[in-house]
Amino acid sequence: MAELLEIIMIVSFGASWPMNVIKSYRARTTKGKSLAFLYLIFFGYIAGIASKLANADYMANIGSKWYVLFFYVLNFVMVGADLILYYRNKRIDAAAGKAL
C-alpha cells in the first residue's frame, strides 16, 4: 500500500512538469518563476532517487519495482529541463532589457 501511495504522489507531481516545461519554453521569460523552488524540487528528486538506490530491500526487488525509480528519474529530468529553460529565459530577459 505504501508503494502505491508513493507512486500516486510521484505521478501526480510528474503530470504537471511537462506542462510547466512547455510553458517555460513558450513564455521566454523568467517572470513568475522561482529559481530557489526549482532547485529545491530538483534536489528533492535527487534525494528520492538516492533513497531508492540506498534501500537494500528495494534494490533486491528492482526487477519488479523498477517503475517507482523510473518516475523519480523522469520527474528529475523534467525539472532539469525547466532549470535549463530558466537560464535560457534569463538570457532572453537580459537581452530584452539591453534592447530597451
N, CA, C and O atoms as a GROMACS GRO file, in nm:
protein
  400
    1MET      N    1   0.082  -0.119   0.000
    1MET     CA    2   0.000   0.000   0.000
    1MET      C    3   0.086   0.126   0.000
    1MET      O    4   0.054   0.223  -0.068
    2ALA      N    5   0.197   0.125   0.077
    2ALA     CA    6   0.285   0.242   0.083
    2ALA      C    7   0.344   0.273  -0.053
    2ALA      O    8   0.355   0.390  -0.092
    3GLU      N    9   0.382   0.169  -0.127
    3GLU     CA   10   0.439   0.191  -0.260
    3GLU      C   11   0.336   0.248  -0.356
    3GLU      O   12   0.368   0.336  -0.436
    4LEU      N   13   0.213   0.201  -0.347
    4LEU     CA   14   0.106   0.254  -0.431
    4LEU      C   15   0.085   0.403  -0.405
    4LEU      O   16   0.069   0.481  -0.499
    5LEU      N   17   0.083   0.441  -0.279
    5LEU     CA   18   0.067   0.582  -0.244
    5LEU      C   19   0.185   0.665  -0.292
    5LEU      O   20   0.168   0.778  -0.337
    6GLU      N   21   0.305   0.609  -0.283
    6GLU     CA   22   0.424   0.679  -0.332
    6GLU      C   23   0.415   0.698  -0.483
    6GLU      O   24   0.450   0.805  -0.534
    7ILE      N   25   0.370   0.598  -0.554
    7ILE     CA   26   0.356   0.608  -0.699
    7ILE      C   27   0.252   0.714  -0.734
    7ILE      O   28   0.274   0.794  -0.825
    8ILE      N   29   0.141   0.716  -0.664
    8ILE     CA   30   0.037   0.816  -0.689
    8ILE      C   31   0.095   0.956  -0.667
    8ILE      O   32   0.069   1.046  -0.747
    9MET      N   33   0.173   0.974  -0.561
    9MET     CA   34   0.234   1.104  -0.534
    9MET      C   35   0.330   1.144  -0.644
    9MET      O   36   0.323   1.256  -0.694
   10ILE      N   37   0.417   1.056  -0.683
   10ILE     CA   38   0.520   1.090  -0.781
   10ILE      C   39   0.460   1.112  -0.920
   10ILE      O   40   0.507   1.197  -0.995
   11VAL      N   41   0.357   1.036  -0.955
   11VAL     CA   42   0.290   1.055  -1.084
   11VAL      C   43   0.211   1.186  -1.083
   11VAL      O   44   0.208   1.257  -1.183
   12SER      N   45   0.149   1.218  -0.972
   12SER     CA   46   0.076   1.345  -0.961
   12SER      C   47   0.169   1.464  -0.977
   12SER      O   48   0.138   1.557  -1.051
   13PHE      N   49   0.283   1.460  -0.909
   13PHE     CA   50   0.380   1.568  -0.925
   13PHE      C   51   0.431   1.570  -1.069
   13PHE      O   52   0.444   1.677  -1.129
   14GLY      N   53   0.459   1.455  -1.122
   14GLY     CA   54   0.517   1.445  -1.256
   14GLY      C   55   0.424   1.488  -1.367
   14GLY      O   56   0.471   1.531  -1.472
   15ALA      N   57   0.295   1.479  -1.346
   15ALA     CA   58   0.200   1.517  -1.451
   15ALA      C   59   0.206   1.666  -1.480
   15ALA      O   60   0.176   1.709  -1.592
   16SER      N   61   0.245   1.746  -1.382
   16SER     CA   62   0.248   1.891  -1.402
   16SER      C   63   0.377   1.938  -1.470
   16SER      O   64   0.377   2.045  -1.531
   17TRP      N   65   0.485   1.864  -1.460
   17TRP     CA   66   0.612   1.912  -1.512
   17TRP      C   67   0.616   1.928  -1.663
   17TRP      O   68   0.668   2.030  -1.710
   18PRO      N   69   0.564   1.836  -1.743
   18PRO     CA   70   0.569   1.860  -1.888
   18PRO      C   71   0.496   1.989  -1.928
   18PRO      O   72   0.541   2.063  -2.016
   19MET      N   73   0.383   2.015  -1.864
   19MET     CA   74   0.309   2.138  -1.894
   19MET      C   75   0.390   2.261  -1.852
   19MET      O   76   0.389   2.362  -1.922
   20ASN      N   77   0.459   2.252  -1.740
   20ASN     CA   78   0.541   2.362  -1.691
   20ASN      C   79   0.660   2.388  -1.784
   20ASN      O   80   0.696   2.503  -1.809
   21VAL      N   81   0.721   2.281  -1.833
   21VAL     CA   82   0.834   2.294  -1.925
   21VAL      C   83   0.787   2.361  -2.056
   21VAL      O   84   0.854   2.450  -2.108
   22ILE      N   85   0.674   2.320  -2.108
   22ILE     CA   86   0.620   2.380  -2.230
   22ILE      C   87   0.589   2.528  -2.207
   22ILE      O   88   0.618   2.612  -2.292
   23LYS      N   89   0.531   2.559  -2.093
   23LYS     CA   90   0.500   2.698  -2.060
   23LYS      C   91   0.628   2.781  -2.052
   23LYS      O   92   0.633   2.893  -2.103
   24SER      N   93   0.732   2.728  -1.988
   24SER     CA   94   0.859   2.799  -1.978
   24SER      C   95   0.920   2.821  -2.116
   24SER      O   96   0.975   2.928  -2.144
   25TYR      N   97   0.911   2.722  -2.201
   25TYR     CA   98   0.967   2.732  -2.335
   25TYR      C   99   0.896   2.841  -2.416
   25TYR      O  100   0.960   2.922  -2.483
   26ARG      N  101   0.765   2.842  -2.408
   26ARG     CA  102   0.687   2.940  -2.484
   26ARG      C  103   0.694   3.081  -2.426
   26ARG      O  104   0.692   3.179  -2.500
   27ALA      N  105   0.702   3.092  -2.294
   27ALA     CA  106   0.699   3.224  -2.228
   27ALA      C  107   0.824   3.306  -2.258
   27ALA      O  108   0.816   3.428  -2.272
   28ARG      N  109   0.938   3.240  -2.268
   28ARG     CA  110   1.064   3.308  -2.298
   28ARG      C  111   1.098   3.418  -2.196
   28ARG      O  112   1.158   3.519  -2.231
   29THR      N  113   1.058   3.397  -2.071
   29THR     CA  114   1.088   3.490  -1.963
   29THR      C  115   1.094   3.413  -1.832
   29THR      O  116   1.037   3.305  -1.817
   30THR      N  117   1.166   3.473  -1.735
   30THR     CA  118   1.174   3.411  -1.602
   30THR      C  119   1.070   3.471  -1.508
   30THR      O  120   1.061   3.429  -1.392
   31LYS      N  121   0.994   3.566  -1.556
   31LYS     CA  122   0.893   3.628  -1.471
   31LYS      C  123   0.794   3.521  -1.421
   31LYS      O  124   0.742   3.442  -1.499
   32GLY      N  125   0.772   3.521  -1.292
   32GLY     CA  126   0.681   3.424  -1.232
   32GLY      C  127   0.747   3.292  -1.196
   32GLY      O  128   0.680   3.202  -1.146
   33LYS      N  129   0.877   3.278  -1.220
   33LYS     CA  130   0.949   3.155  -1.186
   33LYS      C  131   1.036   3.179  -1.064
   33LYS      O  132   1.088   3.288  -1.045
   34SER      N  133   1.051   3.077  -0.982
   34SER     CA  134   1.137   3.084  -0.865
   34SER      C  135   1.252   2.985  -0.883
   34SER      O  136   1.231   2.863  -0.883
   35LEU      N  137   1.373   3.039  -0.897
   35LEU     CA  138   1.489   2.953  -0.912
   35LEU      C  139   1.511   2.868  -0.787
   35LEU      O  140   1.546   2.751  -0.796
   36ALA      N  141   1.491   2.928  -0.670
   36ALA     CA  142   1.508   2.854  -0.545
   36ALA      C  143   1.411   2.736  -0.538
   36ALA      O  144   1.449   2.627  -0.496
   37PHE      N  145   1.287   2.758  -0.580
   37PHE     CA  146   1.188   2.650  -0.580
   37PHE      C  147   1.231   2.538  -0.674
   37PHE      O  148   1.223   2.420  -0.638
   38LEU      N  149   1.276   2.573  -0.794
   38LEU     CA  150   1.318   2.472  -0.890
   38LEU      C  151   1.434   2.388  -0.834
   38LEU      O  152   1.434   2.266  -0.846
   39TYR      N  153   1.532   2.456  -0.774
   39TYR     CA  154   1.645   2.381  -0.717
   39TYR      C  155   1.603   2.296  -0.598
   39TYR      O  156   1.654   2.185  -0.580
   40LEU      N  157   1.511   2.344  -0.519
   40LEU     CA  158   1.463   2.265  -0.406
   40LEU      C  159   1.396   2.136  -0.454
   40LEU      O  160   1.421   2.028  -0.400
   41ILE      N  161   1.312   2.147  -0.554
   41ILE     CA  162   1.247   2.029  -0.612
   41ILE      C  163   1.350   1.938  -0.677
   41ILE      O  164   1.344   1.816  -0.661
   42PHE      N  165   1.444   1.996  -0.750
   42PHE     CA  166   1.549   1.920  -0.820
   42PHE      C  167   1.627   1.835  -0.720
   42PHE      O  168   1.647   1.716  -0.741
   43PHE      N  169   1.672   1.897  -0.611
   43PHE     CA  170   1.747   1.823  -0.511
   43PHE      C  171   1.660   1.725  -0.433
   43PHE      O  172   1.709   1.624  -0.384
   44GLY      N  173   1.532   1.755  -0.422
   44GLY     CA  174   1.439   1.660  -0.361
   44GLY      C  175   1.430   1.531  -0.442
   44GLY      O  176   1.425   1.421  -0.386
   45TYR      N  177   1.428   1.546  -0.575
   45TYR     CA  178   1.425   1.426  -0.660
   45TYR      C  179   1.557   1.350  -0.653
   45TYR      O  180   1.558   1.227  -0.658
   46ILE      N  181   1.668   1.423  -0.641
   46ILE     CA  182   1.797   1.355  -0.622
   46ILE      C  183   1.792   1.272  -0.493
   46ILE      O  184   1.837   1.157  -0.492
   47ALA      N  185   1.739   1.330  -0.387
   47ALA     CA  186   1.728   1.257  -0.260
   47ALA      C  187   1.636   1.136  -0.273
   47ALA      O  188   1.664   1.030  -0.218
   48GLY      N  189   1.525   1.151  -0.347
   48GLY     CA  190   1.434   1.039  -0.368
   48GLY      C  191   1.499   0.925  -0.445
   48GLY      O  192   1.482   0.808  -0.411
   49ILE      N  193   1.575   0.960  -0.549
   49ILE     CA  194   1.646   0.859  -0.628
   49ILE      C  195   1.751   0.792  -0.541
   49ILE      O  196   1.764   0.669  -0.542
   50ALA      N  197   1.827   0.872  -0.466
   50ALA     CA  198   1.931   0.816  -0.378
   50ALA      C  199   1.870   0.724  -0.272
   50ALA      O  200   1.929   0.621  -0.238
   51SER      N  201   1.753   0.762  -0.221
   51SER     CA  202   1.690   0.677  -0.119
   51SER      C  203   1.652   0.541  -0.176
   51SER      O  204   1.663   0.439  -0.108
   52LYS      N  205   1.607   0.540  -0.300
   52LYS     CA  206   1.572   0.411  -0.363
   52LYS      C  207   1.698   0.328  -0.385
   52LYS      O  208   1.700   0.208  -0.359
   53LEU      N  209   1.804   0.393  -0.434
   53LEU     CA  210   1.928   0.320  -0.462
   53LEU      C  211   1.996   0.271  -0.334
   53LEU      O  212   2.066   0.170  -0.336
   54ALA      N  213   1.977   0.341  -0.223
   54ALA     CA  214   2.038   0.302  -0.096
   54ALA      C  215   1.955   0.201  -0.018
   54ALA      O  216   2.002   0.145   0.081
   55ASN      N  217   1.832   0.176  -0.062
   55ASN     CA  218   1.741   0.084   0.008
   55ASN      C  219   1.767  -0.058  -0.042
   55ASN      O  220   1.732  -0.092  -0.155
   56ALA      N  221   1.828  -0.139   0.042
   56ALA     CA  222   1.864  -0.276   0.003
   56ALA      C  223   1.743  -0.359  -0.034
   56ALA      O  224   1.748  -0.437  -0.129
   57ASP      N  225   1.632  -0.343   0.038
   57ASP     CA  226   1.511  -0.418   0.007
   57ASP      C  227   1.457  -0.381  -0.131
   57ASP      O  228   1.416  -0.467  -0.208
   58TYR      N  229   1.457  -0.250  -0.160
   58TYR     CA  230   1.410  -0.205  -0.291
   58TYR      C  231   1.499  -0.259  -0.402
   58TYR      O  232   1.451  -0.312  -0.502
   59MET      N  233   1.630  -0.246  -0.382
   59MET     CA  234   1.725  -0.290  -0.486
   59MET      C  235   1.719  -0.441  -0.507
   59MET      O  236   1.743  -0.489  -0.618
   60ALA      N  237   1.687  -0.516  -0.402
   60ALA     CA  238   1.675  -0.662  -0.415
   60ALA      C  239   1.555  -0.698  -0.503
   60ALA      O  240   1.552  -0.805  -0.564
   61ASN      N  241   1.455  -0.610  -0.508
   61ASN     CA  242   1.334  -0.636  -0.586
   61ASN      C  243   1.318  -0.539  -0.703
   61ASN      O  244   1.206  -0.517  -0.750
   62ILE      N  245   1.426  -0.481  -0.749
   62ILE     CA  246   1.418  -0.379  -0.854
   62ILE      C  247   1.356  -0.434  -0.982
   62ILE      O  248   1.294  -0.359  -1.058
   63GLY      N  249   1.373  -0.560  -1.007
   63GLY     CA  250   1.315  -0.620  -1.127
   63GLY      C  251   1.163  -0.607  -1.134
   63GLY      O  252   1.106  -0.594  -1.242
   64SER      N  253   1.098  -0.611  -1.017
   64SER     CA  254   0.953  -0.600  -1.014
   64SER      C  255   0.905  -0.462  -0.969
   64SER      O  256   0.785  -0.433  -0.973
   65LYS      N  257   0.999  -0.375  -0.927
   65LYS     CA  258   0.960  -0.244  -0.876
   65LYS      C  259   1.034  -0.130  -0.947
   65LYS      O  260   1.045  -0.020  -0.892
   66TRP      N  261   1.085  -0.154  -1.065
   66TRP     CA  262   1.163  -0.055  -1.140
   66TRP      C  263   1.085   0.072  -1.170
   66TRP      O  264   1.143   0.180  -1.180
   67TYR      N  265   0.954   0.059  -1.184
   67TYR     CA  266   0.870   0.171  -1.225
   67TYR      C  267   0.870   0.286  -1.125
   67TYR      O  268   0.852   0.401  -1.164
   68VAL      N  269   0.892   0.258  -0.996
   68VAL     CA  270   0.897   0.364  -0.896
   68VAL      C  271   1.019   0.453  -0.924
   68VAL      O  272   1.007   0.575  -0.929
   69LEU      N  273   1.134   0.392  -0.941
   69LEU     CA  274   1.256   0.466  -0.972
   69LEU      C  275   1.243   0.537  -1.105
   69LEU      O  276   1.291   0.650  -1.120
   70PHE      N  277   1.179   0.474  -1.202
   70PHE     CA  278   1.159   0.535  -1.333
   70PHE      C  279   1.089   0.670  -1.321
   70PHE      O  280   1.130   0.767  -1.385
   71PHE      N  281   0.983   0.677  -1.241
   71PHE     CA  282   0.908   0.802  -1.228
   71PHE      C  283   0.989   0.909  -1.154
   71PHE      O  284   0.976   1.028  -1.185
   72TYR      N  285   1.070   0.868  -1.058
   72TYR     CA  286   1.159   0.965  -0.993
   72TYR      C  287   1.256   1.024  -1.096
   72TYR      O  288   1.276   1.145  -1.101
   73VAL      N  289   1.316   0.938  -1.177
   73VAL     CA  290   1.412   0.984  -1.277
   73VAL      C  291   1.343   1.070  -1.383
   73VAL      O  292   1.398   1.173  -1.424
   74LEU      N  293   1.225   1.031  -1.427
   74LEU     CA  294   1.151   1.110  -1.525
   74LEU      C  295   1.121   1.250  -1.472
   74LEU      O  296   1.140   1.348  -1.543
   75ASN      N  297   1.076   1.260  -1.349
   75ASN     CA  298   1.048   1.390  -1.288
   75ASN      C  299   1.176   1.472  -1.273
   75ASN      O  300   1.176   1.593  -1.295
   76PHE      N  301   1.285   1.406  -1.236
   76PHE     CA  302   1.414   1.472  -1.224
   76PHE      C  303   1.456   1.533  -1.358
   76PHE      O  304   1.504   1.646  -1.362
   77VAL      N  305   1.437   1.460  -1.465
   77VAL     CA  306   1.471   1.509  -1.599
   77VAL      C  307   1.382   1.628  -1.636
   77VAL      O  308   1.431   1.726  -1.694
   78MET      N  309   1.254   1.621  -1.604
   78MET     CA  310   1.162   1.733  -1.635
   78MET      C  311   1.201   1.860  -1.559
   78MET      O  312   1.201   1.968  -1.616
   79VAL      N  313   1.234   1.846  -1.431
   79VAL     CA  314   1.274   1.963  -1.353
   79VAL      C  315   1.408   2.015  -1.406
   79VAL      O  316   1.429   2.136  -1.412
   80GLY      N  317   1.497   1.925  -1.444
   80GLY     CA  318   1.624   1.967  -1.504
   80GLY      C  319   1.602   2.046  -1.632
   80GLY      O  320   1.669   2.146  -1.656
   81ALA      N  321   1.509   2.001  -1.714
   81ALA     CA  322   1.476   2.074  -1.838
   81ALA      C  323   1.421   2.212  -1.805
   81ALA      O  324   1.453   2.309  -1.874
   82ASP      N  325   1.339   2.222  -1.703
   82ASP     CA  326   1.284   2.351  -1.663
   82ASP      C  327   1.395   2.443  -1.610
   82ASP      O  328   1.391   2.564  -1.634
   83LEU      N  329   1.492   2.387  -1.541
   83LEU     CA  330   1.606   2.467  -1.496
   83LEU      C  331   1.687   2.520  -1.614
   83LEU      O  332   1.727   2.637  -1.614
   84ILE      N  333   1.710   2.437  -1.712
   84ILE     CA  334   1.782   2.481  -1.832
   84ILE      C  335   1.706   2.593  -1.900
   84ILE      O  336   1.764   2.693  -1.942
   85LEU      N  337   1.576   2.576  -1.912
   85LEU     CA  338   1.493   2.680  -1.974
   85LEU      C  339   1.494   2.808  -1.891
   85LEU      O  340   1.486   2.917  -1.947
   86TYR      N  341   1.502   2.797  -1.760
   86TYR     CA  342   1.510   2.916  -1.675
   86TYR      C  343   1.631   3.000  -1.714
   86TYR      O  344   1.620   3.121  -1.732
   87TYR      N  345   1.746   2.935  -1.727
   87TYR     CA  346   1.869   3.009  -1.762
   87TYR      C  347   1.863   3.063  -1.905
   87TYR      O  348   1.914   3.171  -1.933
   88ARG      N  349   1.802   2.988  -1.995
   88ARG     CA  350   1.782   3.039  -2.131
   88ARG      C  351   1.695   3.163  -2.127
   88ARG      O  352   1.726   3.264  -2.189
   89ASN      N  353   1.585   3.155  -2.054
   89ASN     CA  354   1.492   3.267  -2.045
   89ASN      C  355   1.554   3.387  -1.973
   89ASN      O  356   1.520   3.501  -2.003
   90LYS      N  357   1.643   3.361  -1.879
   90LYS     CA  358   1.712   3.470  -1.811
   90LYS      C  359   1.799   3.547  -1.910
   90LYS      O  360   1.805   3.670  -1.906
   91ARG      N  361   1.867   3.476  -1.999
   91ARG     CA  362   1.947   3.542  -2.103
   91ARG      C  363   1.857   3.623  -2.197
   91ARG      O  364   1.893   3.733  -2.237
   92ILE      N  365   1.742   3.568  -2.231
   92ILE     CA  366   1.647   3.640  -2.316
   92ILE      C  367   1.599   3.767  -2.247
   92ILE      O  368   1.590   3.873  -2.309
   93ASP      N  369   1.567   3.756  -2.116
   93ASP     CA  370   1.525   3.873  -2.039
   93ASP      C  371   1.635   3.980  -2.039
   93ASP      O  372   1.607   4.098  -2.058
   94ALA      N  373   1.759   3.937  -2.018
   94ALA     CA  374   1.871   4.031  -2.014
   94ALA      C  375   1.889   4.100  -2.150
   94ALA      O  376   1.914   4.220  -2.156
   95ALA      N  377   1.878   4.023  -2.257
   95ALA     CA  378   1.892   4.081  -2.391
   95ALA      C  379   1.779   4.178  -2.420
   95ALA      O  380   1.801   4.282  -2.482
   96ALA      N  381   1.660   4.147  -2.376
   96ALA     CA  382   1.546   4.237  -2.398
   96ALA      C  383   1.563   4.365  -2.317
   96ALA      O  384   1.522   4.472  -2.362
   97GLY      N  385   1.622   4.355  -2.198
   97GLY     CA  386   1.646   4.473  -2.116
   97GLY      C  387   1.749   4.565  -2.178
   97GLY      O  388   1.738   4.687  -2.165
   98LYS      N  389   1.849   4.510  -2.244
   98LYS     CA  390   1.953   4.589  -2.311
   98LYS      C  391   1.897   4.655  -2.438
   98LYS      O  392   1.941   4.763  -2.477
   99ALA      N  393   1.800   4.589  -2.500
   99ALA     CA  394   1.743   4.643  -2.624
   99ALA      C  395   1.657   4.766  -2.598
   99ALA      O  396   1.634   4.847  -2.689
  100LEU      N  397   1.608   4.780  -2.475
  100LEU     CA  398   1.524   4.895  -2.443
  100LEU      C  399   1.609   5.013  -2.431
  100LEU      O  400   1.560   5.123  -2.404
   0.00000   0.00000   0.00000
